[in-house]
Amino acid sequence: MSSPSTSLNLTDVPPVSARELSVAVKLLALHGATLATAHTLPGATLRNVCAAYWSLVARDTARKTATLIRFQNLIAVCASSRLQLLLQNHEREAIAEAVVAAATSRLNTAYGFNPLKMARAVRTSLPATEMPFDARVLAA
């Protein structure tokens, strides 16, 4: 009987808890950024956020690594125009839904999150009546 492998396959990142990912997003906010603006931050600031997460969370190394990889890819996908519009129009609700989607969606590190699938996941969880006309046209 062999023991389970503790190595992390970086080509297909395992899902994490939305709560763990939201801790990283809250640390990002403490550093003065949001998901909509995080892609413009200098690398040193993002490294500080990741270091703060690493020291704050008491989980195993593989789980923290998976969470931080998902966090960095969430920042990258939030730079897309579709998600920028959703984040701008729905703020906290869109951020919460983006975190939930990023925690559980398939993530391949070679390609990152698919911006269309991520925008669809966020959009479908928001009330349709609150969506402005521009967002509905962009989302189609």
N, CA, C and O atoms as a MOPAC input file, in Angstrom:
PM7 MOZYME 1SCF
protein

 N      0.84300 1    -1.17900 1     0.00000 1
 C      0.00000 1     0.00000 1     0.00000 1
 C      0.88400 1     1.23500 1     0.00000 1
 O      1.75200 1     1.38900 1     0.85900 1
 N      0.66200 1     2.09700 1    -0.94800 1
 C      1.47300 1     3.30400 1    -1.04200 1
 C      0.71600 1     4.49300 1    -0.46800 1
 O     -0.51400 1     4.52800 1    -0.46000 1
 N      1.47700 1     5.45400 1     0.00600 1
 C      0.85300 1     6.65300 1     0.56800 1
 C      0.47100 1     7.59600 1    -0.56800 1
 O      1.10200 1     7.57700 1    -1.62500 1
 N     -0.55600 1     8.42000 1    -0.36300 1
 C     -0.95600 1     9.36000 1    -1.41400 1
 C      0.13700 1    10.38700 1    -1.67100 1
 O      0.86900 1    10.78400 1    -0.76400 1
 N      0.22700 1    10.79700 1    -2.89800 1
 C      1.23300 1    11.77600 1    -3.28800 1
 C      0.86200 1    13.16000 1    -2.76400 1
 O     -0.29400 1    13.57500 1    -2.83400 1
 N      1.85700 1    13.86400 1    -2.24200 1
 C      1.62300 1    15.22500 1    -1.76400 1
 C      2.14200 1    16.25900 1    -2.75000 1
 O      2.11700 1    17.45700 1    -2.46800 1
 N      2.61900 1    15.79600 1    -3.91700 1
 C      3.11400 1    16.75400 1    -4.90500 1
 C      1.94000 1    17.45800 1    -5.57600 1
 O      0.81900 1    16.95000 1    -5.59800 1
 N      2.21800 1    18.61700 1    -6.11100 1
 C      1.18900 1    19.44700 1    -6.74000 1
 C      1.42900 1    19.45000 1    -8.23800 1
 O      2.50200 1    19.84000 1    -8.69900 1
 N      0.43600 1    19.01700 1    -8.99600 1
 C      0.51700 1    19.03300 1   -10.45000 1
 C      0.16200 1    20.43900 1   -10.91800 1
 O     -0.99700 1    20.84700 1   -10.83200 1
 N      1.13700 1    21.17300 1   -11.40600 1
 C      0.92000 1    22.57200 1   -11.76800 1
 C      0.22700 1    22.75800 1   -13.10400 1
 O     -0.12400 1    23.88600 1   -13.45200 1
 N      0.01500 1    21.68900 1   -13.86900 1
 C     -0.69800 1    21.84900 1   -15.12900 1
 C     -2.21000 1    21.84900 1   -14.91700 1
 O     -2.94300 1    22.38000 1   -15.75100 1
 N     -2.68300 1    21.27400 1   -13.83600 1
 C     -4.10900 1    21.27100 1   -13.52200 1
 C     -4.23600 1    21.49200 1   -12.01700 1
 O     -4.11000 1    20.54800 1   -11.23700 1
 N     -4.48000 1    22.71600 1   -11.61200 1
 C     -4.47000 1    23.10200 1   -10.20500 1
 C     -5.74700 1    22.62200 1    -9.51600 1
 O     -6.84200 1    22.84100 1   -10.03400 1
 N     -5.62600 1    21.97800 1    -8.37000 1
 C     -6.81700 1    21.47400 1    -7.67500 1
 C     -7.68900 1    22.61400 1    -7.15000 1
 O     -7.19000 1    23.71000 1    -6.89700 1
 N     -8.99000 1    22.36100 1    -6.98400 1
 C     -9.88100 1    23.38900 1    -6.42100 1
 C     -9.50600 1    23.70100 1    -4.97700 1
 O     -8.91300 1    22.87300 1    -4.28600 1
 N     -9.85100 1    24.88400 1    -4.53700 1
 C     -9.60600 1    25.29800 1    -3.15400 1
 C    -10.89900 1    25.85200 1    -2.58100 1
 O    -11.89400 1    25.99200 1    -3.29100 1
 N    -10.87700 1    26.15800 1    -1.32300 1
 C    -12.03900 1    26.74800 1    -0.67000 1
 C    -12.15800 1    28.21800 1    -1.06100 1
 O    -11.16100 1    28.93600 1    -1.13300 1
 N    -13.38200 1    28.65000 1    -1.31000 1
 C    -13.60100 1    30.06700 1    -1.62500 1
 C    -13.20100 1    30.94100 1    -0.44300 1
 O    -12.76500 1    32.07700 1    -0.63100 1
 N    -13.34500 1    30.42600 1     0.76000 1
 C    -12.95000 1    31.17700 1     1.95000 1
 C    -11.44200 1    31.43200 1     1.96400 1
 O    -11.00300 1    32.52600 1     2.31800 1
 N    -10.65700 1    30.43700 1     1.58500 1
 C     -9.20300 1    30.61200 1     1.53500 1
 C     -8.81000 1    31.64400 1     0.47300 1
 O     -7.92900 1    32.47500 1     0.69700 1
 N     -9.46800 1    31.57900 1    -0.66900 1
 C     -9.17000 1    32.53000 1    -1.73000 1
 C     -9.62100 1    33.93800 1    -1.34700 1
 O     -8.98300 1    34.92100 1    -1.72400 1
 N    -10.70700 1    34.03400 1    -0.60900 1
 C    -11.18300 1    35.36500 1    -0.19800 1
 C    -10.23300 1    36.01000 1     0.80800 1
 O    -10.17200 1    37.23600 1     0.89700 1
 N     -9.49500 1    35.20700 1     1.56300 1
 C     -8.49000 1    35.76500 1     2.47600 1
 C     -7.41700 1    36.49700 1     1.65900 1
 O     -6.99000 1    37.59000 1     2.03000 1
 N     -6.99200 1    35.89900 1     0.56500 1
 C     -5.99100 1    36.54700 1    -0.29000 1
 C     -6.54500 1    37.83100 1    -0.90500 1
 O     -5.82400 1    38.82200 1    -1.02200 1
 N     -7.82400 1    37.81900 1    -1.30100 1
 C     -8.44400 1    39.01700 1    -1.88400 1
 C     -8.55600 1    40.11600 1    -0.82300 1
 O     -8.36400 1    41.29200 1    -1.13000 1
 N     -8.86300 1    39.74500 1     0.41300 1
 C     -8.93400 1    40.73700 1     1.49700 1
 C     -7.55700 1    41.31600 1     1.79600 1
 O     -7.43400 1    42.50800 1     2.07700 1
 N     -6.52700 1    40.48700 1     1.73900 1
 C     -5.16300 1    40.99800 1     1.93100 1
 C     -4.79100 1    41.96100 1     0.79800 1
 O     -4.08700 1    42.94700 1     1.01700 1
 N     -5.26500 1    41.67000 1    -0.39100 1
 C     -5.04300 1    42.57200 1    -1.52100 1
 C     -5.68500 1    43.92600 1    -1.24300 1
 O     -5.09700 1    44.96800 1    -1.53400 1
 N     -6.88900 1    43.91000 1    -0.68200 1
 C     -7.57400 1    45.16200 1    -0.34400 1
 C     -6.82500 1    45.93000 1     0.73300 1
 O     -6.79200 1    47.16000 1     0.70900 1
 N     -6.22600 1    45.21700 1     1.67400 1
 C     -5.43900 1    45.88100 1     2.71300 1
 C     -4.20300 1    46.56800 1     2.13500 1
 O     -3.67100 1    47.51000 1     2.72300 1
 N     -3.75600 1    46.08700 1     0.98100 1
 C     -2.62200 1    46.71400 1     0.30100 1
 C     -3.08400 1    47.79200 1    -0.68200 1
 O     -2.28600 1    48.28800 1    -1.47700 1
 N     -4.36100 1    48.15300 1    -0.63100 1
 C     -4.86200 1    49.27900 1    -1.41300 1
 C     -5.27600 1    48.97300 1    -2.83200 1
 O     -5.26600 1    49.87000 1    -3.67500 1
 N     -5.64000 1    47.73700 1    -3.13100 1
 C     -6.04800 1    47.39700 1    -4.49100 1
 C     -7.31500 1    46.55100 1    -4.46600 1
 O     -7.67900 1    45.98000 1    -3.43800 1
 N     -7.96900 1    46.48400 1    -5.60200 1
 C     -9.12600 1    45.60800 1    -5.78000 1
 C     -8.79800 1    44.62800 1    -6.89500 1
 O     -7.74600 1    44.72600 1    -7.52700 1
 N     -9.69600 1    43.68800 1    -7.13500 1
 C     -9.47200 1    42.76400 1    -8.25200 1
 C     -9.45200 1    43.50300 1    -9.58200 1
 O     -8.76800 1    43.08600 1   -10.51700 1
 N    -10.19300 1    44.58600 1    -9.67000 1
 C    -10.23900 1    45.35100 1   -10.92000 1
 C     -8.94000 1    46.10600 1   -11.18700 1
 O     -8.61000 1    46.36700 1   -12.34400 1
 N     -8.20200 1    46.45800 1   -10.14400 1
 C     -6.97900 1    47.24700 1   -10.32300 1
 C     -5.69800 1    46.47500 1   -10.00500 1
 O     -4.60200 1    47.00500 1   -10.18700 1
 N     -5.81700 1    45.25600 1    -9.54200 1
 C     -4.64300 1    44.50500 1    -9.08200 1
 C     -3.63200 1    44.22900 1   -10.18800 1
 O     -2.43700 1    44.12100 1    -9.91500 1
 N     -4.09300 1    44.11200 1   -11.43700 1
 C     -3.15900 1    43.81400 1   -12.52300 1
 C     -2.20800 1    44.98100 1   -12.80400 1
 O     -1.21600 1    44.80600 1   -13.51200 1
 N     -2.49300 1    46.16100 1   -12.26100 1
 C     -1.61500 1    47.31500 1   -12.46200 1
 C     -0.60100 1    47.48700 1   -11.33000 1
 O      0.26500 1    48.35900 1   -11.40000 1
 N     -0.70600 1    46.66800 1   -10.29800 1
 C      0.20600 1    46.79200 1    -9.15400 1
 C      1.61500 1    46.34000 1    -9.51300 1
 O      1.79000 1    45.46800 1   -10.36400 1
 N      2.61300 1    46.92400 1    -8.87400 1
 C      3.98400 1    46.43900 1    -9.08500 1
 C      4.13900 1    45.02800 1    -8.50900 1
 O      3.42400 1    44.64400 1    -7.58300 1
 N      5.05900 1    44.28100 1    -9.05500 1
 C      5.29400 1    42.91000 1    -8.62000 1
 C      5.63200 1    42.79900 1    -7.14400 1
 O      5.27400 1    41.81600 1    -6.49600 1
 N      6.31600 1    43.79800 1    -6.61000 1
 C      6.69800 1    43.75700 1    -5.19400 1
 C      5.46800 1    43.77800 1    -4.28900 1
 O      5.44600 1    43.11000 1    -3.25500 1
 N      4.45900 1    44.53100 1    -4.66800 1
 C      3.24500 1    44.59800 1    -3.86500 1
 C      2.52200 1    43.25700 1    -3.87500 1
 O      2.05200 1    42.79400 1    -2.83600 1
 N      2.43300 1    42.63200 1    -5.04900 1
 C      1.79100 1    41.32400 1    -5.13200 1
 C      2.57900 1    40.26800 1    -4.35300 1
 O      1.99200 1    39.37600 1    -3.73900 1
 N      3.90100 1    40.37200 1    -4.38200 1
 C      4.71200 1    39.44400 1    -3.58600 1
 C      4.46700 1    39.65200 1    -2.09600 1
 O      4.45200 1    38.68900 1    -1.33000 1
 N      4.27600 1    40.90300 1    -1.68000 1
 C      3.96100 1    41.18400 1    -0.27700 1
 C      2.61500 1    40.58200 1     0.12200 1
 O      2.47200 1    40.04700 1     1.22200 1
 N      1.63400 1    40.67000 1    -0.77000 1
 C      0.32100 1    40.07600 1    -0.49600 1
 C      0.45700 1    38.56300 1    -0.36200 1
 O     -0.10000 1    37.96800 1     0.56100 1
 N      1.19100 1    37.94400 1    -1.27300 1
 C      1.38300 1    36.49300 1    -1.21900 1
 C      2.15800 1    36.07900 1     0.02700 1
 O      1.83800 1    35.06300 1     0.64400 1
 N      3.16700 1    36.84900 1     0.40000 1
 C      3.93500 1    36.54500 1     1.60900 1
 C      3.07500 1    36.68600 1     2.85500 1
 O      3.18800 1    35.88700 1     3.78500 1
 N      2.21900 1    37.69800 1     2.87700 1
 C      1.31300 1    37.87300 1     4.02000 1
 C      0.33900 1    36.70600 1     4.10900 1
 O      0.05900 1    36.21200 1     5.20200 1
 N     -0.17500 1    36.26400 1     2.97100 1
 C     -1.07900 1    35.10500 1     2.96200 1
 C     -0.35100 1    33.87100 1     3.47500 1
 O     -0.88400 1    33.12200 1     4.29400 1
 N      0.86900 1    33.66400 1     2.99000 1
 C      1.63800 1    32.48100 1     3.35200 1
 C      1.87500 1    32.42100 1     4.86100 1
 O      1.77700 1    31.35200 1     5.46500 1
 N      2.18300 1    33.55200 1     5.46000 1
 C      2.47100 1    33.56000 1     6.89600 1
 C      1.19400 1    33.54600 1     7.74400 1
 O      1.21900 1    33.09400 1     8.88900 1
 N      0.09100 1    34.03500 1     7.19500 1
 C     -1.15900 1    34.12700 1     7.94800 1
 C     -1.92100 1    32.80800 1     8.00000 1
 O     -2.48300 1    32.45500 1     9.03700 1
 N     -1.94300 1    32.08400 1     6.89500 1
 C     -2.76100 1    30.87300 1     6.79000 1
 C     -1.96800 1    29.65300 1     7.25300 1
 O     -0.84200 1    29.41700 1     6.81600 1
 N     -2.57800 1    28.89500 1     8.13800 1
 C     -1.93500 1    27.69200 1     8.68100 1
 C     -2.47900 1    26.45200 1     7.97500 1
 O     -3.23200 1    25.67600 1     8.56400 1
 N     -2.10100 1    26.27200 1     6.73300 1
 C     -2.49500 1    25.10600 1     5.94000 1
 C     -1.23900 1    24.43300 1     5.42000 1
 O     -0.13400 1    24.95300 1     5.57900 1
 N     -1.41300 1    23.26700 1     4.79300 1
 C     -0.25200 1    22.59600 1     4.23700 1
 C      0.24400 1    23.35100 1     2.99500 1
 O     -0.49200 1    24.12300 1     2.38100 1
 N      1.47700 1    23.11100 1     2.65600 1
 C      2.14500 1    23.84600 1     1.58300 1
 C      1.43000 1    23.69900 1     0.24600 1
 O      1.27500 1    24.68300 1    -0.47800 1
 N      0.99000 1    22.48900 1    -0.09600 1
 C      0.33400 1    22.26800 1    -1.38400 1
 C     -0.96100 1    23.06600 1    -1.48100 1
 O     -1.26800 1    23.62300 1    -2.53500 1
 N     -1.71500 1    23.12600 1    -0.40100 1
 C     -2.98800 1    23.85900 1    -0.41400 1
 C     -2.75400 1    25.36800 1    -0.54000 1
 O     -3.45700 1    26.04500 1    -1.29000 1
 N     -1.77000 1    25.88900 1     0.19000 1
 C     -1.46200 1    27.32300 1     0.08900 1
 C     -0.94500 1    27.66400 1    -1.30000 1
 O     -1.27700 1    28.71600 1    -1.84600 1
 N     -0.14000 1    26.78600 1    -1.87300 1
 C      0.38500 1    27.01700 1    -3.21500 1
 C     -0.75000 1    27.04400 1    -4.23700 1
 O     -0.78900 1    27.91900 1    -5.10200 1
 N     -1.66500 1    26.09400 1    -4.13800 1
 C     -2.80700 1    26.05300 1    -5.05800 1
 C     -3.66100 1    27.31500 1    -4.91900 1
 O     -4.12900 1    27.86200 1    -5.91800 1
 N     -3.86100 1    27.77300 1    -3.69600 1
 C     -4.65300 1    28.98500 1    -3.47900 1
 C     -3.97000 1    30.19700 1    -4.09100 1
 O     -4.63100 1    31.01300 1    -4.73400 1
 N     -2.67200 1    30.33300 1    -3.90700 1
 C     -1.96000 1    31.48700 1    -4.45100 1
 C     -1.86900 1    31.45000 1    -5.97400 1
 O     -1.88400 1    32.49800 1    -6.61900 1
 N     -1.77600 1    30.26100 1    -6.55100 1
 C     -1.78500 1    30.15200 1    -8.01500 1
 C     -3.14500 1    30.58700 1    -8.54200 1
 O     -3.22100 1    31.31900 1    -9.52900 1
 N     -4.21600 1    30.14400 1    -7.89500 1
 C     -5.56300 1    30.55400 1    -8.29400 1
 C     -5.75300 1    32.06000 1    -8.09900 1
 O     -6.39800 1    32.71500 1    -8.91700 1
 N     -5.20100 1    32.60200 1    -7.03100 1
 C     -5.29100 1    34.03200 1    -6.76500 1
 C     -4.60700 1    34.83900 1    -7.87000 1
 O     -5.17800 1    35.80700 1    -8.37200 1
 N     -3.40600 1    34.45200 1    -8.24500 1
 C     -2.68300 1    35.16800 1    -9.28600 1
 C     -3.38200 1    35.07200 1   -10.63800 1
 O     -3.38100 1    36.03200 1   -11.40800 1
 N     -3.97800 1    33.92200 1   -10.92700 1
 C     -4.72500 1    33.77800 1   -12.17400 1
 C     -6.05200 1    34.52000 1   -12.12500 1
 O     -6.54500 1    34.97200 1   -13.15900 1
 N     -6.63600 1    34.65200 1   -10.93800 1
 C     -7.84900 1    35.45200 1   -10.77900 1
 C     -7.54500 1    36.92100 1   -11.08200 1
 O     -8.33300 1    37.59400 1   -11.74700 1
 N     -6.42200 1    37.41000 1   -10.60300 1
 C     -6.01100 1    38.78600 1   -10.90100 1
 C     -5.84700 1    38.96400 1   -12.41000 1
 O     -6.29300 1    39.96500 1   -12.97100 1
 N     -5.21500 1    38.00300 1   -13.05900 1
 C     -4.98400 1    38.10200 1   -14.50500 1
 C     -6.29200 1    38.09800 1   -15.28800 1
 O     -6.44800 1    38.87600 1   -16.22900 1
 N     -7.23100 1    37.23600 1   -14.91500 1
 C     -8.48800 1    37.15600 1   -15.66700 1
 C     -9.37300 1    38.37000 1   -15.39600 1
 O    -10.18200 1    38.74500 1   -16.24400 1
 N     -9.23000 1    38.98100 1   -14.23700 1
 C    -10.02700 1    40.17600 1   -13.92900 1
 C     -9.57100 1    41.39200 1   -14.71700 1
 O    -10.22700 1    42.43200 1   -14.67000 1
 N     -8.47100 1    41.28800 1   -15.43700 1
 C     -8.02200 1    42.37900 1   -16.30200 1
 C     -8.76900 1    42.38100 1   -17.62900 1
 O     -8.66200 1    43.34100 1   -18.39200 1
 N     -9.52800 1    41.31600 1   -17.92000 1
 C    -10.27300 1    41.26400 1   -19.17900 1
 C    -11.40300 1    42.28700 1   -19.16300 1
 O    -11.93400 1    42.62200 1   -18.10500 1
 N    -11.76000 1    42.77200 1   -20.33300 1
 C    -12.76400 1    43.83600 1   -20.41800 1
 C    -14.13300 1    43.39000 1   -19.90700 1
 O    -14.84300 1    44.18500 1   -19.29200 1
 N    -14.51300 1    42.15200 1   -20.14500 1
 C    -15.81200 1    41.66400 1   -19.67500 1
 C    -15.89100 1    41.66700 1   -18.15600 1
 O    -16.88100 1    42.11400 1   -17.57700 1
 N    -14.84300 1    41.16700 1   -17.52000 1
 C    -14.85000 1    41.14300 1   -16.05600 1
 C    -14.66100 1    42.53700 1   -15.47800 1
 O    -15.21100 1    42.84600 1   -14.42100 1
 N    -13.90000 1    43.37500 1   -16.14600 1
 C    -13.75100 1    44.75400 1   -15.68100 1
 C    -15.11100 1    45.44300 1   -15.61400 1
 O    -15.40900 1    46.14900 1   -14.65000 1
 N    -15.92700 1    45.23800 1   -16.63200 1
 C    -17.25600 1    45.84800 1   -16.66900 1
 C    -18.15600 1    45.29300 1   -15.56000 1
 O    -18.87400 1    46.04700 1   -14.90300 1
 N    -18.11400 1    43.97200 1   -15.35500 1
 C    -18.91500 1    43.37500 1   -14.28800 1
 C    -18.46100 1    43.86600 1   -12.91400 1
 O    -19.28900 1    44.16300 1   -12.05300 1
 N    -17.14900 1    43.95000 1   -12.71100 1
 C    -16.62500 1    44.42400 1   -11.43000 1
 C    -16.97700 1    45.89000 1   -11.19900 1
 O    -17.25800 1    46.29800 1   -10.07300 1
 N    -16.96000 1    46.65900 1   -12.25000 1
 C    -17.28300 1    48.07900 1   -12.13400 1
 C    -18.76400 1    48.27700 1   -11.80000 1
 O    -19.10100 1    49.12300 1   -10.97100 1
 N    -19.63500 1    47.51500 1   -12.42700 1
 C    -21.07500 1    47.69900 1   -12.25200 1
 C    -21.64200 1    47.03200 1   -11.00200 1
 O    -22.64700 1    47.49100 1   -10.45900 1
 N    -21.01300 1    45.96200 1   -10.54600 1
 C    -21.59700 1    45.19500 1    -9.43700 1
 C    -20.70200 1    45.10300 1    -8.20800 1
 O    -21.11600 1    44.54900 1    -7.19000 1
 N    -19.51200 1    45.62200 1    -8.28000 1
 C    -18.56200 1    45.71900 1    -7.18100 1
 C    -18.52000 1    44.48300 1    -6.28800 1
 O    -18.07500 1    43.42600 1    -6.73600 1
 N    -18.96800 1    44.58500 1    -5.04300 1
 C    -18.80400 1    43.50300 1    -4.06600 1
 C    -19.45400 1    42.19300 1    -4.49100 1
 O    -18.88000 1    41.12200 1    -4.29500 1
 N    -20.64200 1    42.27300 1    -5.07100 1
 C    -21.32600 1    41.05000 1    -5.49300 1
 C    -20.52400 1    40.32600 1    -6.56900 1
 O    -20.38900 1    39.10300 1    -6.53300 1
 N    -19.99200 1    41.08500 1    -7.52900 1
 C    -19.19900 1    40.48700 1    -8.59900 1
 C    -17.88900 1    39.92900 1    -8.06400 1
 O    -17.43300 1    38.87900 1    -8.51500 1
 N    -17.28000 1    40.62100 1    -7.10900 1
 C    -16.03800 1    40.12500 1    -6.51300 1
 C    -16.29100 1    38.79700 1    -5.80100 1
 O    -15.52300 1    37.84800 1    -5.95500 1
 N    -17.36900 1    38.73800 1    -5.02200 1
 C    -17.69100 1    37.50400 1    -4.29900 1
 C    -17.93200 1    36.34800 1    -5.26700 1
 O    -17.46400 1    35.23400 1    -5.03400 1
 N    -18.65300 1    36.60600 1    -6.33800 1
 C    -18.93500 1    35.54500 1    -7.30700 1
 C    -17.68700 1    35.15200 1    -8.08600 1
 O    -17.51900 1    33.98100 1    -8.42600 1
 N    -16.81100 1    36.10600 1    -8.37500 1
 C    -15.55600 1    35.79300 1    -9.06200 1
 C    -14.66800 1    34.92100 1    -8.18800 1
 O    -14.00500 1    34.01300 1    -8.68800 1
 N    -14.64900 1    35.18600 1    -6.89300 1
 C    -13.85000 1    34.37800 1    -5.96800 1
 C    -14.39000 1    32.95100 1    -5.91200 1
 O    -13.61900 1    31.99200 1    -5.94400 1
 N    -15.70500 1    32.81100 1    -5.82900 1
 C    -16.30300 1    31.46600 1    -5.79100 1
 C    -15.99400 1    30.71500 1    -7.08300 1
 O    -15.62800 1    29.54000 1    -7.04800 1
 N    -16.13900 1    31.38100 1    -8.20800 1
 C    -15.86000 1    30.74100 1    -9.49500 1
 C    -14.38300 1    30.37100 1    -9.61500 1
 O    -14.05600 1    29.28400 1   -10.09200 1
 N    -13.50000 1    31.25300 1    -9.19100 1
 C    -12.06300 1    30.98700 1    -9.29000 1
 C    -11.61600 1    29.86600 1    -8.36400 1
 O    -10.65600 1    29.15600 1    -8.66400 1
 N    -12.29300 1    29.70600 1    -7.26100 1
 C    -11.92300 1    28.65100 1    -6.31100 1
 C    -12.22500 1    27.26800 1    -6.85200 1
 O    -11.53100 1    26.30500 1    -6.52500 1
 N    -13.26300 1    27.16000 1    -7.68200 1
 C    -13.70800 1    25.83300 1    -8.10300 1
 C    -13.55800 1    25.55600 1    -9.59600 1
 O    -13.61900 1    24.39600 1   -10.00300 1
 N    -13.36600 1    26.56700 1   -10.41300 1
 C    -13.26700 1    26.36200 1   -11.86500 1
 C    -11.97400 1    25.64200 1   -12.22500 1
 O    -10.98900 1    25.68800 1   -11.48900 1
 N    -12.00400 1    24.98300 1   -13.36300 1
 C    -10.80400 1    24.31400 1   -13.85000 1
 C     -9.75400 1    25.37400 1   -14.17100 1
 O    -10.04900 1    26.39900 1   -14.78600 1
 N     -8.53700 1    25.10800 1   -13.74600 1
 C     -7.44000 1    26.04500 1   -13.99200 1
 C     -6.23300 1    25.28600 1   -14.51000 1
 O     -5.70000 1    24.40500 1   -13.83500 1
 N     -5.81700 1    25.62900 1   -15.68900 1
 C     -4.59800 1    25.09700 1   -16.26900 1
 C     -3.59200 1    26.22900 1   -16.27700 1
 O     -3.85800 1    27.28200 1   -16.85600 1
 N     -2.44300 1    26.03800 1   -15.64900 1
 C     -1.49400 1    27.14000 1   -15.50100 1
 C     -0.87200 1    27.57900 1   -16.81700 1
 O     -0.33200 1    28.68200 1   -16.89800 1
 N     -0.93200 1    26.75300 1   -17.83800 1
 C     -0.39400 1    27.17200 1   -19.13000 1
 C     -1.27900 1    28.24400 1   -19.77000 1
 O     -0.78500 1    29.09600 1   -20.50800 1
 N     -2.58400 1    28.20300 1   -19.48700 1
 C     -3.52300 1    29.11400 1   -20.12400 1
 C     -4.25500 1    30.02500 1   -19.15000 1
 O     -4.77900 1    31.05600 1   -19.57400 1
 N     -4.31400 1    29.70000 1   -17.89300 1
 C     -5.05100 1    30.49700 1   -16.91300 1
 C     -6.54200 1    30.23300 1   -17.02400 1
 O     -6.96800 1    29.29200 1   -17.69400 1
 N     -7.33100 1    31.06700 1   -16.36500 1
 C     -8.77700 1    30.95500 1   -16.44300 1
 C     -9.25100 1    31.47100 1   -17.79300 1
 O     -8.66600 1    32.39700 1   -18.35600 1
 N    -10.30100 1    30.87300 1   -18.29900 1
 C    -10.91100 1    31.34200 1   -19.53700 1
 C    -11.76300 1    32.56500 1   -19.19900 1
 O    -12.71900 1    32.44400 1   -18.43300 1
 N    -11.44400 1    33.73800 1   -19.74700 1
 C    -12.19800 1    34.95600 1   -19.40500 1
 C    -13.68500 1    34.86600 1   -19.73000 1
 O    -14.50900 1    35.40200 1   -18.99000 1
 N    -14.04000 1    34.19900 1   -20.82000 1
 C    -15.45000 1    34.08100 1   -21.18000 1
 C    -16.21200 1    33.21500 1   -20.17900 1
 O    -17.31800 1    33.55700 1   -19.76100 1
 N    -15.60700 1    32.09100 1   -19.80100 1
 C    -16.26100 1    31.20700 1   -18.82800 1
 C    -16.35800 1    31.87300 1   -17.46100 1
 O    -17.36200 1    31.72400 1   -16.76300 1
 N    -15.33000 1    32.59600 1   -17.08400 1
 C    -15.34900 1    33.27900 1   -15.79200 1
 C    -16.41200 1    34.38100 1   -15.78300 1
 O    -17.15900 1    34.51500 1   -14.81400 1
 N    -16.47900 1    35.16800 1   -16.85800 1
 C    -17.49700 1    36.22100 1   -16.94300 1
 C    -18.89600 1    35.62000 1   -16.93400 1
 O    -19.80300 1    36.17100 1   -16.30900 1
 N    -19.07900 1    34.50000 1   -17.61700 1
 C    -20.38700 1    33.84700 1   -17.63000 1
 C    -20.75200 1    33.34800 1   -16.23500 1
 O    -21.89900 1    33.48800 1   -15.81000 1
 N    -19.79500 1    32.77100 1   -15.52100 1
 C    -20.07100 1    32.28100 1   -14.16300 1
 C    -20.46100 1    33.42300 1   -13.23400 1
 O    -21.37700 1    33.28100 1   -12.42500 1
 N    -19.77400 1    34.54400 1   -13.34700 1
 C    -20.09800 1    35.70300 1   -12.50800 1
 C    -21.44200 1    36.29200 1   -12.92200 1
 O    -22.28500 1    36.58400 1   -12.07400 1
 N    -21.63700 1    36.46300 1   -14.21500 1
 C    -22.86300 1    37.08000 1   -14.72800 1
 C    -24.10700 1    36.27200 1   -14.37900 1
 O    -25.12500 1    36.84800 1   -13.99600 1
 N    -24.04300 1    34.95400 1   -14.50500 1
 C    -25.23000 1    34.13500 1   -14.24000 1
 C    -25.60300 1    34.10000 1   -12.76800 1
 O    -26.74600 1    33.78900 1   -12.43200 1
 N    -24.68200 1    34.40700 1   -11.90000 1
 C    -24.99600 1    34.40600 1   -10.46900 1
 C    -25.48100 1    35.76900 1    -9.97700 1
 O    -25.92100 1    35.89100 1    -8.83400 1
 N    -25.40300 1    36.79700 1   -10.83100 1
 C    -25.90500 1    38.12000 1   -10.48100 1
 C    -27.34800 1    38.25200 1   -10.95900 1
 O    -27.71900 1    37.63800 1   -11.96000 1
 N    -28.16600 1    39.03900 1   -10.26800 1
 C    -29.53800 1    39.25800 1   -10.73700 1
 C    -29.54200 1    39.92700 1   -12.11100 1
 O    -28.85900 1    40.93000 1   -12.31400 1
 N    -30.30300 1    39.38000 1   -13.04800 1
 C    -30.32600 1    39.88700 1   -14.42600 1
 C    -30.93600 1    41.27300 1   -14.51300 1
 O    -30.60100 1    42.03500 1   -15.42000 1
 N    -31.81800 1    41.61200 1   -13.60000 1
 C    -32.48400 1    42.91100 1   -13.67700 1
 C    -31.55400 1    44.06100 1   -13.34200 1
 O    -31.81000 1    45.19400 1   -13.75100 1
 N    -30.48800 1    43.80200 1   -12.61400 1
 C    -29.57100 1    44.86500 1   -12.23500 1
 C    -28.51100 1    45.13500 1   -13.29300 1
 O    -27.78700 1    46.12600 1   -13.20000 1
 N    -28.40800 1    44.27100 1   -14.29700 1
 C    -27.35000 1    44.39200 1   -15.28200 1
 C    -27.66900 1    45.49900 1   -16.28600 1
 O    -28.73200 1    45.46800 1   -16.90600 1
 N    -26.78100 1    46.47100 1   -16.45900 1
 C    -27.04000 1    47.54000 1   -17.42400 1
 C    -27.00600 1    47.00000 1   -18.85100 1
 O    -26.48500 1    45.91300 1   -19.10200 1
 N    -27.55900 1    47.75700 1   -19.76500 1
 C    -27.64700 1    47.32300 1   -21.15600 1
 C    -26.28000 1    46.98600 1   -21.73300 1
 O    -26.14600 1    45.96800 1   -22.41200 1
 N    -25.26700 1    47.79900 1   -21.49100 1
 C    -23.93500 1    47.56100 1   -22.01500 1
 C    -23.39400 1    46.20300 1   -21.59700 1
 O    -22.77200 1    45.50800 1   -22.40100 1
 N    -23.62400 1    45.82000 1   -20.35100 1
 C    -23.11500 1    44.54900 1   -19.85200 1
 C    -23.81400 1    43.38600 1   -20.55100 1
 O    -23.18200 1    42.37200 1   -20.84500 1
 N    -25.12800 1    43.52500 1   -20.82200 1
 C    -25.82600 1    42.45100 1   -21.51300 1
 C    -25.33400 1    42.29100 1   -22.94200 1
 O    -25.24000 1    41.17000 1   -23.44100 1
 N    -25.02200 1    43.38600 1   -23.59900 1
 C    -24.50300 1    43.31100 1   -24.96000 1
 C    -23.12800 1    42.68800 1   -24.95800 1
 O    -22.84700 1    41.82300 1   -25.78700 1
 N    -22.26000 1    43.10300 1   -24.04600 1
 C    -20.91700 1    42.55000 1   -23.95100 1
 C    -20.94100 1    41.07900 1   -23.58000 1
 O    -20.10600 1    40.30800 1   -24.05400 1
 N    -21.87800 1    40.68100 1   -22.74700 1
 C    -21.92700 1    39.30900 1   -22.25300 1
 C    -22.45200 1    38.33700 1   -23.29800 1
 O    -22.22000 1    37.13300 1   -23.18200 1
 N    -23.13600 1    38.81400 1   -24.29100 1
 C    -23.75100 1    37.91000 1   -25.28500 1
 C    -22.72100 1    37.26500 1   -26.17100 1
 O    -23.07000 1    36.48200 1   -27.05500 1

